[in-house]
Amino acid sequence: MAIVLVDAKHYGFQLRYARRMLNMKRRVAAKLLKISVHELHKYEHGIQPIPPELLGVLLQRGLLLSLCRKQS
């Protein structure tokens, strides 16, 4: 098993990009992830790294959201 190190800015950029591609406001995304808007802002700008447990939630909910949006 390989260990891949990626910095907080990379993950933050990916999170912000995905949210924008879904045309989702930061307030709505924060509510779905059960975090504050301020926390989401810090994650998206790479100020604070995204906690590992939240990364799992992002993968699950992000994939489901993108599938739902594509079918609508």
LOMI-935411 format. One record per atom (N, C-alpha, C, O, CB): x, y, z; residue in three letters; atom name; chain. Coordinates in steps of 0.05 Angstrom, whole numbers, plus 5000, padded with zeros to 4 digits. Glycine has a CB too. Example, Ala and Ser with C-alpha at 12.3 -4.5 7.8 and 13.67 -1.06 7.14 Angstrom:
<recs>
X,Y,Z,code,site,unit
5264,4886,5156,ALA,N,A
5246,4910,5156,ALA,CA,A
5264,4934,5156,ALA,C,A
5285,4934,5169,ALA,O,A
5226,4911,5181,ALA,CB,A
5257,4955,5142,SER,N,A
5273,4979,5143,SER,CA,A
5258,5001,5157,SER,C,A
5268,5023,5161,SER,O,A
5282,4988,5114,SER,CB,A
</recs>
This chain:
<recs>
X,Y,Z,code,site,unit
5017,4976,5000,MET,N,A
5000,5000,5000,MET,CA,A
5018,5025,5000,MET,C,A
5036,5027,5017,MET,O,A
4981,5000,5024,MET,CB,A
5013,5043,4982,ALA,N,A
5029,5067,4979,ALA,CA,A
5017,5090,4995,ALA,C,A
4992,5091,4998,ALA,O,A
5032,5075,4950,ALA,CB,A
5033,5106,5006,ILE,N,A
5024,5130,5020,ILE,CA,A
5028,5154,5002,ILE,C,A
5050,5159,4992,ILE,O,A
5040,5134,5047,ILE,CB,A
5007,5169,4997,VAL,N,A
5008,5192,4980,VAL,CA,A
5003,5217,4997,VAL,C,A
4982,5219,5010,VAL,O,A
4988,5190,4956,VAL,CB,A
5022,5235,4996,LEU,N,A
5018,5260,5011,LEU,CA,A
5009,5282,4993,LEU,C,A
5022,5288,4973,LEU,O,A
5045,5268,5025,LEU,CB,A
4987,5294,4999,VAL,N,A
4976,5316,4984,VAL,CA,A
4970,5338,5003,VAL,C,A
4959,5334,5025,VAL,O,A
4950,5307,4967,VAL,CB,A
4977,5362,4995,ASP,N,A
4974,5384,5014,ASP,CA,A
4945,5394,5016,ASP,C,A
4928,5387,5000,ASP,O,A
4991,5408,5006,ASP,CB,A
4939,5409,5037,ALA,N,A
4912,5419,5043,ALA,CA,A
4901,5436,5020,ALA,C,A
4877,5436,5015,ALA,O,A
4912,5434,5069,ALA,CB,A
4918,5451,5007,LYS,N,A
4909,5468,4985,LYS,CA,A
4898,5452,4962,LYS,C,A
4879,5460,4949,LYS,O,A
4931,5487,4975,LYS,CB,A
4911,5430,4956,HIS,N,A
4901,5413,4934,HIS,CA,A
4873,5402,4940,HIS,C,A
4855,5404,4923,HIS,O,A
4921,5389,4930,HIS,CB,A
4870,5390,4964,TYR,N,A
4843,5380,4971,TYR,CA,A
4823,5402,4972,TYR,C,A
4800,5399,4963,TYR,O,A
4845,5366,4998,TYR,CB,A
4831,5425,4982,GLY,N,A
4812,5448,4984,GLY,CA,A
4804,5457,4956,GLY,C,A
4780,5463,4952,GLY,O,A
4826,5471,4999,GLY,CB,A
4823,5458,4938,PHE,N,A
4816,5466,4910,PHE,CA,A
4797,5446,4898,PHE,C,A
4777,5454,4885,PHE,O,A
4841,5468,4893,PHE,CB,A
4801,5420,4902,GLN,N,A
4783,5400,4892,GLN,CA,A
4755,5402,4903,GLN,C,A
4735,5399,4889,GLN,O,A
4795,5372,4897,GLN,CB,A
4754,5408,4929,LEU,N,A
4728,5411,4943,LEU,CA,A
4713,5435,4931,LEU,C,A
4689,5433,4925,LEU,O,A
4732,5414,4973,LEU,CB,A
4727,5457,4929,ARG,N,A
4714,5481,4918,ARG,CA,A
4706,5477,4889,ARG,C,A
4684,5486,4881,ARG,O,A
4733,5506,4921,ARG,CB,A
4723,5464,4874,TYR,N,A
4716,5459,4846,TYR,CA,A
4691,5442,4843,TYR,C,A
4674,5448,4827,TYR,O,A
4740,5446,4832,TYR,CB,A
4690,5421,4859,ALA,N,A
4667,5403,4858,ALA,CA,A
4641,5417,4866,ALA,C,A
4620,5414,4854,ALA,O,A
4671,5378,4876,ALA,CB,A
4643,5434,4887,ARG,N,A
4620,5449,4896,ARG,CA,A
4610,5468,4874,ARG,C,A
4586,5471,4870,ARG,O,A
4626,5464,4922,ARG,CB,A
4629,5481,4862,ARG,N,A
4622,5500,4841,ARG,CA,A
4610,5486,4816,ARG,C,A
4592,5496,4803,ARG,O,A
4646,5517,4833,ARG,CB,A
4621,5463,4810,MET,N,A
4610,5448,4787,MET,CA,A
4582,5439,4792,MET,C,A
4566,5436,4773,MET,O,A
4628,5423,4781,MET,CB,A
4575,5435,4817,LEU,N,A
4547,5428,4824,LEU,CA,A
4529,5452,4827,LEU,C,A
4506,5450,4834,LEU,O,A
4547,5411,4849,LEU,CB,A
4541,5476,4823,ASN,N,A
4526,5501,4827,ASN,CA,A
4514,5503,4855,ASN,C,A
4491,5510,4858,ASN,O,A
4504,5504,4806,ASN,CB,A
4530,5496,4874,MET,N,A
4521,5495,4902,MET,CA,A
4533,5517,4918,MET,C,A
4557,5522,4917,MET,O,A
4527,5467,4914,MET,CB,A
4516,5531,4933,LYS,N,A
4526,5552,4950,LYS,CA,A
4541,5540,4973,LYS,C,A
4536,5517,4981,LYS,O,A
4502,5570,4961,LYS,CB,A
4560,5555,4984,ARG,N,A
4576,5545,5006,ARG,CA,A
4559,5538,5031,ARG,C,A
4564,5519,5045,ARG,O,A
4598,5566,5014,ARG,CB,A
4538,5554,5035,ARG,N,A
4520,5550,5057,ARG,CA,A
4506,5523,5055,ARG,C,A
4503,5508,5075,ARG,O,A
4499,5572,5059,ARG,CB,A
4497,5516,5031,VAL,N,A
4483,5490,5027,VAL,CA,A
4502,5467,5030,VAL,C,A
4495,5447,5042,VAL,O,A
4470,5490,4999,VAL,CB,A
4526,5470,5019,ALA,N,A
4546,5448,5021,ALA,CA,A
4554,5443,5050,ALA,C,A
4556,5421,5059,ALA,O,A
4571,5455,5005,ALA,CB,A
4557,5465,5065,ALA,N,A
4564,5462,5094,ALA,CA,A
4542,5448,5109,ALA,C,A
4548,5432,5127,ALA,O,A
4570,5490,5106,ALA,CB,A
4518,5455,5103,LYS,N,A
4495,5442,5116,LYS,CA,A
4494,5412,5110,LYS,C,A
4489,5396,5128,LYS,O,A
4469,5455,5108,LYS,CB,A
4499,5405,5085,LEU,N,A
4499,5376,5077,LEU,CA,A
4522,5361,5091,LEU,C,A
4519,5337,5098,LEU,O,A
4501,5374,5047,LEU,CB,A
4544,5374,5095,LEU,N,A
4567,5361,5107,LEU,CA,A
4567,5363,5138,LEU,C,A
4584,5352,5151,LEU,O,A
4593,5374,5097,LEU,CB,A
4547,5378,5148,LYS,N,A
4544,5382,5177,LYS,CA,A
4569,5395,5189,LYS,C,A
4578,5387,5211,LYS,O,A
4539,5355,5191,LYS,CB,A
4578,5416,5176,ILE,N,A
4600,5432,5186,ILE,CA,A
4592,5461,5182,ILE,C,A
4572,5467,5169,ILE,O,A
4627,5426,5171,ILE,CB,A
4606,5480,5195,SER,N,A
4600,5508,5192,SER,CA,A
4610,5519,5165,SER,C,A
4628,5508,5153,SER,O,A
4611,5524,5216,SER,CB,A
4598,5541,5157,VAL,N,A
4607,5554,5132,VAL,CA,A
4636,5563,5135,VAL,C,A
4652,5562,5117,VAL,O,A
4589,5578,5125,VAL,CB,A
4643,5572,5159,HIS,N,A
4671,5581,5165,HIS,CA,A
4690,5558,5162,HIS,C,A
4712,5562,5150,HIS,O,A
4672,5592,5193,HIS,CB,A
4683,5534,5172,GLU,N,A
4701,5511,5168,GLU,CA,A
4704,5504,5139,GLU,C,A
4727,5498,5130,GLU,O,A
4689,5487,5184,GLU,CB,A
4682,5504,5124,LEU,N,A
4684,5498,5095,LEU,CA,A
4702,5518,5081,LEU,C,A
4717,5510,5064,LEU,O,A
4656,5498,5083,LEU,CB,A
4699,5543,5088,HIS,N,A
4717,5564,5076,HIS,CA,A
4746,5558,5082,HIS,C,A
4763,5560,5064,HIS,O,A
4709,5592,5088,HIS,CB,A
4752,5550,5107,LYS,N,A
4780,5544,5114,LYS,CA,A
4790,5520,5098,LYS,C,A
4813,5519,5090,LYS,O,A
4783,5539,5144,LYS,CB,A
4773,5500,5095,TYR,N,A
4781,5476,5080,TYR,CA,A
4786,5483,5050,TYR,C,A
4806,5474,5038,TYR,O,A
4760,5454,5082,TYR,CB,A
4767,5498,5039,GLU,N,A
4769,5505,5010,GLU,CA,A
4793,5522,5003,GLU,C,A
4804,5520,4981,GLU,O,A
4744,5519,5001,GLU,CB,A
4802,5538,5022,HIS,N,A
4825,5555,5017,HIS,CA,A
4851,5544,5027,HIS,C,A
4872,5557,5026,HIS,O,A
4820,5582,5030,HIS,CB,A
4851,5519,5037,GLY,N,A
4875,5506,5046,GLY,CA,A
4887,5517,5072,GLY,C,A
4910,5512,5078,GLY,O,A
4895,5508,5025,GLY,CB,A
4871,5533,5087,ILE,N,A
4880,5544,5112,ILE,CA,A
4882,5522,5133,ILE,C,A
4900,5522,5149,ILE,O,A
4861,5566,5121,ILE,CB,A
4863,5504,5132,GLN,N,A
4862,5481,5151,GLN,CA,A
4858,5456,5135,GLN,C,A
4841,5455,5117,GLN,O,A
4839,5485,5172,GLN,CB,A
4874,5435,5140,PRO,N,A
4870,5410,5126,PRO,CA,A
4843,5397,5132,PRO,C,A
4833,5399,5154,PRO,O,A
4893,5390,5132,PRO,CB,A
4832,5383,5112,ILE,N,A
4806,5370,5116,ILE,CA,A
4811,5345,5133,ILE,C,A
4829,5329,5126,ILE,O,A
4793,5362,5088,ILE,CB,A
4796,5341,5155,PRO,N,A
4800,5317,5171,PRO,CA,A
4794,5292,5156,PRO,C,A
4777,5291,5139,PRO,O,A
4782,5319,5196,PRO,CB,A
4809,5271,5161,PRO,N,A
4806,5245,5146,PRO,CA,A
4777,5235,5147,PRO,C,A
4767,5224,5127,PRO,O,A
4824,5224,5157,PRO,CB,A
4764,5237,5170,GLU,N,A
4736,5227,5171,GLU,CA,A
4717,5243,5153,GLU,C,A
4698,5232,5142,GLU,O,A
4726,5228,5200,GLU,CB,A
4723,5269,5149,LEU,N,A
4707,5285,5131,LEU,CA,A
4713,5278,5102,LEU,C,A
4695,5280,5085,LEU,O,A
4712,5315,5136,LEU,CB,A
4737,5270,5096,LEU,N,A
4744,5262,5069,LEU,CA,A
4727,5238,5060,LEU,C,A
4718,5237,5037,LEU,O,A
4774,5255,5066,LEU,CB,A
4722,5219,5078,GLY,N,A
4705,5197,5071,GLY,CA,A
4677,5206,5066,GLY,C,A
4664,5196,5047,GLY,O,A
4705,5177,5094,GLY,CB,A
4667,5224,5082,VAL,N,A
4640,5235,5078,VAL,CA,A
4638,5249,5051,VAL,C,A
4618,5247,5037,VAL,O,A
4632,5253,5101,VAL,CB,A
4659,5265,5045,LEU,N,A
4659,5280,5020,LEU,CA,A
4658,5261,4996,LEU,C,A
4644,5266,4976,LEU,O,A
4684,5297,5018,LEU,CB,A
4673,5239,4997,LEU,N,A
4673,5220,4975,LEU,CA,A
4646,5207,4972,LEU,C,A
4636,5205,4949,LEU,O,A
4694,5198,4980,LEU,CB,A
4633,5199,4994,GLN,N,A
4607,5187,4992,GLN,CA,A
4586,5206,4983,GLN,C,A
4572,5201,4963,GLN,O,A
4599,5175,5019,GLN,CB,A
4584,5229,4996,ARG,N,A
4562,5248,4990,ARG,CA,A
4568,5262,4964,ARG,C,A
4549,5269,4949,ARG,O,A
4559,5268,5012,ARG,CB,A
4593,5268,4958,GLY,N,A
4600,5281,4933,GLY,CA,A
4592,5265,4909,GLY,C,A
4581,5275,4890,GLY,O,A
4629,5288,4932,GLY,CB,A
4598,5239,4911,LEU,N,A
4591,5221,4888,LEU,CA,A
4561,5219,4885,LEU,C,A
4551,5221,4863,LEU,O,A
4604,5194,4893,LEU,CB,A
4547,5216,4908,LEU,N,A
4518,5214,4906,LEU,CA,A
4506,5240,4896,LEU,C,A
4487,5239,4880,LEU,O,A
4506,5208,4934,LEU,CB,A
4516,5263,4905,LEU,N,A
4505,5289,4896,LEU,CA,A
4509,5292,4866,LEU,C,A
4491,5301,4852,LEU,O,A
4518,5312,4911,LEU,CB,A
4533,5285,4857,SER,N,A
4539,5289,4828,SER,CA,A
4521,5271,4811,SER,C,A
4512,5279,4790,SER,O,A
4569,5283,4822,SER,CB,A
4516,5247,4821,LEU,N,A
4498,5229,4806,LEU,CA,A
4469,5240,4805,LEU,C,A
4456,5239,4785,LEU,O,A
4499,5201,4818,LEU,CB,A
4460,5250,4828,CYS,N,A
4433,5261,4830,CYS,CA,A
4430,5285,4812,CYS,C,A
4410,5288,4798,CYS,O,A
4426,5268,4859,CYS,CB,A
4450,5303,4812,ARG,N,A
4449,5327,4796,ARG,CA,A
4449,5321,4766,ARG,C,A
4436,5334,4750,ARG,O,A
4472,5346,4803,ARG,CB,A
4464,5300,4758,LYS,N,A
4466,5293,4730,LYS,CA,A
4439,5282,4719,LYS,C,A
4432,5286,4696,LYS,O,A
4488,5273,4725,LYS,CB,A
4424,5268,4737,GLN,N,A
4399,5257,4728,GLN,CA,A
4376,5277,4728,GLN,C,A
4356,5273,4714,GLN,O,A
4392,5234,4746,GLN,CB,A
4379,5299,4743,SER,N,A
4357,5318,4744,SER,CA,A
4355,5335,4719,SER,C,A
4338,5352,4717,SER,O,A
4362,5337,4767,SER,CB,A
</recs>
